[in-house]
């Protein structure tokens, strides 16, 4: 069951339009907490608040801080949102949003008629941490391309929770965002991943799309109990909509878990079992010994038979990330510590750029 505690905001540590970070005194404990302004009134030091502390009490690495669900000091004067579509339905946190395809949306007429991505490349990642490298790979090959990011509801639901997306937009690597299903907070909102891809293509007018869950991928050390299984159906969706689906491999040689060494079993299962349509798989250029190991894993799993595997250099995208001063990390590991993970995503972006007209 969820845990709720009452406390006092002692310090505001970070303030954005869509996210406030602070510290809250809960009895004898000082707890780092976050609040989403769209779901609260204003938040200031000294305010008495109710905190969901479930993640902290479970000692989770994901969600391991408190989340403010109510500001007792400011009352209930929360302005209503736009739109009539409810996300996080039938929970105490349900919120109404203006989805791009709804009748009250200025994009409704366009999206009511939209049925195709018109050949746009769609790079689907297995980790949120790969989004930046994928976008950089596209931009390195096609600097003038407009790149959209579709965040699914497979992990974190608020887009505001992603510091990386905030940085990527500031750096010009992501031009537009859309949050699908129960995820919320994008430049555009959508009811599902299909309509989200179409919204980015036709409402935001992007040239290429990167798709992935938000921060906080879930795994259970079982064959099918993990968030990234969605990579398969998302690739299928992109192909069904007339896009060019491209899979980014999850590769690491520093993970202590055998199932994630080389190509993660998450990727292999998503591409062999979950994906039903043929897609392109970006194979990054790696040092010989590691390239041989990755090649053997893909061949043994039947990836070469089921999909089109395309060798491609992902280095240009990584150089772009570093030149912009960005420091991507995944599960606490930096680009220097696990370069294969990021070069695989950048390679997928570079492959996607080949399908942008004029590149």
Number of C-alpha atoms within 10 A of each C-alpha: 4 8 13 15 14 18 23 22 23 17 15 18 12 10 14 11 9 15 18 21 20 22 21 28 18 17 11 6 10 14 22 19 21 24 24 22 17 16 18 18 18 16 23 17 13 15 16 20 23 19 25 21 22 19 17 18 13 11 11 11 11 15 16 17 21 26 24 28 18 20 23 15 15 16 10 11 9 13 10 11 12 13 16 14 16 16 22 16 12 9 8 8 11 14 21 17 20 20 31 28 23 20 15 14 14 14 18 17 14 14 21 13 8 17 14 18 25 15 18 25 27 32 36 31 28 26 24 22 25 27 33 29 31 34 32 30 34 36 25 24 19 21 14 11 21 21 29 27 29 29 33 26 22 22 20 22 24 20 25 21 19 17 11 19 21 14 16 20 14 11 14 15 29 25 18 20 27 28 29 28 22 22 26 26 20 18 16 23 29 30 20 16 22 19 23 29 34 27 29 27 23 19 19 20 14 22 25 29 32 27 30 27 29 26 24 19 19 13 14 9 12 9 11 16 12 16 20 25 24 23 27 24 18 26 29 20 19 29 22 16 20 15 24 24 26 28 32 30 31 25 25 21 18 15 15 9 10 11 12 17 17 24 22 21 22 25 24 20 18 23 29 18 12 19 21 14 18 17 21 21 26 27 26 28 17 19 9 9 9 16 15 12 14 22 17 14 17 21 13 11 15 14 18 15 13 17 18 15 18 16 15 20 20 30 21 19 28 25 16 17 22 12 9 13 11 15 13 20 18 16 12 8 13 14 17 11 14 17 19 25 26 33 31 32 37 36 33 36 37 30 30 29 27 14 17 18 11 8 11
